């Protein structure tokens, strides 16, 4: 009962924060991310993304049979006590303070998917832009564990981003034909990120996914 009560309070607090953020955005008081905000690696341009997308293999999405997150070892140690999650939290936040175990104990984070701002790392998930199970169904089922680990911890491509945890959970493993950021101004960037990652890792796209990406990229 206590856990449920705590969860309920957190949900109410988040809902209030999101409502306030939406109101500020609507009035123009929160039109952009904080100026000092760090960000994932810059994706390729829209023009390059269109070229990349045209070269991707188009095929029906594969089966999830055999998939497990354990097949994609993630949050690997990057240096000292810091794993991939903590590296991304540090990178994507402003004035982030970490303790001796590299855990973020304070800072400010702007979630580009929904425009919300958070001051507690526990309110954030690290999203795999191309979800692990989506990758599995798009060709990663034939990879080695080493390849899957590299994909799940890819800090070089725009594959990892700190976002509101509830938003990440709602996205799940959906592709752009099924889910896009609610913050419409970020959709072009998101499409560029998605194509950049799929192109680098030689993953396929299905026809609906490609059509949606083409439409977004053509409007960039």
C-alpha positions in Angstrom: 0.0 0.0 0.0 2.9 2.4 0.8 4.5 1.8 -2.5 1.2 2.4 -4.3 0.7 5.6 -2.3 4.2 6.9 -3.2 3.6 6.0 -6.9 0.3 7.8 -6.9 1.9 10.9 -5.4 4.6 10.8 -8.0 2.1 10.4 -10.8 0.1 13.4 -9.5 3.3 15.5 -9.3 4.4 14.6 -12.8 0.9 15.3 -14.2 1.0 18.7 -12.6 4.5 19.4 -13.9 3.5 18.3 -17.4 0.3 20.5 -17.3 2.3 23.5 -16.1 4.9 22.9 -18.9 2.2 22.6 -21.5 0.7 25.9 -20.3 4.0 27.7 -20.4 4.7 26.3 -23.9 1.3 27.5 -25.1 2.0 31.0 -23.8 5.5 31.1 -25.3 7.3 31.2 -21.9 8.9 27.8 -22.5 9.3 27.8 -26.2 12.8 26.2 -26.3 15.1 24.0 -24.2 17.4 25.8 -21.7 20.3 27.4 -23.6 22.9 25.5 -21.7 21.3 22.1 -22.3 23.6 19.4 -23.6 22.2 17.0 -26.3 22.8 13.7 -28.0 25.3 13.7 -31.0 23.8 15.8 -33.8 22.1 13.6 -36.3 22.7 13.9 -40.0 20.9 16.7 -41.9 17.4 16.1 -43.3 18.8 15.9 -46.8 21.3 13.3 -45.8 18.6 11.4 -43.9 16.4 11.3 -47.0 19.3 9.8 -48.9 20.0 7.3 -46.1 16.3 6.4 -45.9 16.1 5.7 -49.6 19.0 3.2 -49.3 17.6 1.2 -46.4 16.1 -2.3 -47.0 12.3 -2.2 -46.9 10.8 -5.4 -45.6 8.0 -6.5 -43.3 9.0 -6.3 -39.6 10.4 -9.6 -38.3 9.2 -11.6 -35.3 9.9 -10.9 -31.7 10.4 -14.6 -31.1 13.5 -15.2 -29.0 13.9 -11.5 -28.1 15.1 -10.6 -24.6 16.6 -7.3 -23.3 19.3 -9.5 -21.7 20.5 -10.2 -25.3 21.4 -6.5 -25.5 23.7 -6.0 -22.5 23.1 -2.3 -21.6 24.3 0.4 -19.3 27.8 -0.9 -19.6 30.6 0.7 -17.5 32.1 3.6 -19.5 34.8 4.8 -17.0 35.4 4.3 -13.3 32.0 3.9 -11.6 30.1 5.5 -14.5 27.8 3.4 -16.7 26.1 4.5 -19.9 22.9 5.7 -18.1 24.9 8.1 -15.9 27.0 9.3 -18.8 23.8 10.3 -20.7 22.3 11.9 -17.6 25.4 14.0 -17.2 25.5 14.9 -20.9 21.9 15.7 -21.3 21.5 17.7 -18.1 22.5 21.2 -16.9 24.6 21.6 -13.7 24.5 17.9 -13.0 26.2 16.9 -9.7 27.2 13.2 -9.3 28.1 11.3 -6.2 31.1 9.1 -5.7 29.3 6.2 -7.4 28.5 8.5 -10.4 24.8 8.7 -9.7 23.2 12.0 -10.5 22.1 13.6 -7.3 21.0 17.0 -8.6 20.7 18.9 -11.9 18.1 20.0 -14.4 16.9 18.0 -17.4 14.7 19.1 -20.4 12.8 16.3 -22.1 12.8 17.1 -25.8 10.0 14.7 -26.5 7.4 16.5 -24.5 8.9 19.8 -23.3 8.9 18.9 -19.6 11.7 20.0 -17.3 12.8 17.8 -14.3 15.1 18.3 -11.4 15.3 14.6 -10.2 17.1 12.0 -12.2 14.5 9.4 -11.1 12.0 11.1 -13.3 14.0 10.3 -16.4 14.5 7.3 -18.5 17.3 6.9 -21.1 15.5 6.2 -24.3 16.9 4.0 -27.0 15.7 6.0 -30.0 15.5 2.8 -32.0 14.2 0.4 -29.3 16.1 -2.8 -28.6 13.1 -5.0 -29.6 12.6 -2.9 -32.7 16.2 -3.5 -33.7 15.7 -7.2 -33.0 12.8 -7.3 -35.5 14.8 -5.2 -38.0 17.9 -7.4 -38.2 19.6 -7.4 -34.8 18.3 -10.9 -34.2 21.2 -12.1 -36.3 23.9 -10.1 -34.5 26.4 -11.3 -32.0 26.1 -10.3 -28.4 29.0 -8.0 -28.8 27.2 -6.1 -31.6 24.0 -5.9 -29.6 25.9 -4.6 -26.6 27.6 -1.9 -28.8 24.2 -0.9 -30.1 22.5 -0.7 -26.7 25.3 1.6 -25.4 25.9 3.6 -28.5 27.1 7.1 -27.4 28.5 8.0 -30.8 25.2 8.0 -32.8 22.1 9.9 -31.7 20.6 6.7 -30.2 20.4 7.5 -26.5 18.5 10.5 -24.9 17.3 11.4 -21.5 13.5 11.9 -21.5 10.5 11.9 -19.2 10.1 8.3 -17.9 6.4 8.1 -18.5 6.8 9.3 -22.1 9.5 6.7 -22.8 7.3 4.0 -21.3 4.4 5.1 -23.5 6.6 5.0 -26.6 7.8 1.4 -25.7 9.1 -0.3 -28.8 7.0 1.6 -31.3 8.4 2.9 -34.6 7.7 6.3 -36.1 4.6 5.1 -37.9 3.1 4.3 -34.5 4.7 7.0 -32.2 6.3 10.4 -32.6 7.2 13.0 -29.9 4.3 15.1 -28.8 6.4 18.1 -29.1 5.9 18.6 -32.9 8.9 20.9 -33.2 11.2 18.0 -32.3 9.8 15.5 -34.9 12.2 16.5 -37.6 15.2 15.9 -35.3 13.7 12.6 -34.1 13.3 11.4 -37.7 16.8 12.4 -38.5 18.0 10.5 -35.4 16.0 7.4 -36.2 17.3 7.2 -39.8 20.9 8.0 -38.8 20.8 5.0 -36.3 19.1 2.6 -38.6 21.5 3.4 -41.5 24.6 3.1 -39.4 23.5 -0.2 -37.9 22.2 -1.5 -41.3 18.7 -2.2 -39.9 15.6 -2.5 -42.2 12.4 -0.4 -42.2 8.9 -1.5 -42.9 6.8 0.3 -45.5 4.6 2.3 -43.1 7.7 3.3 -41.1 9.5 4.5 -44.2 6.4 6.4 -45.4 6.1 8.3 -42.1 9.8 9.1 -42.1 9.7 10.4 -45.6 6.7 12.6 -44.8 8.4 14.1 -41.7 11.8 14.6 -43.4 10.2 16.2 -46.5 8.7 18.8 -44.1 11.9 19.6 -42.3 
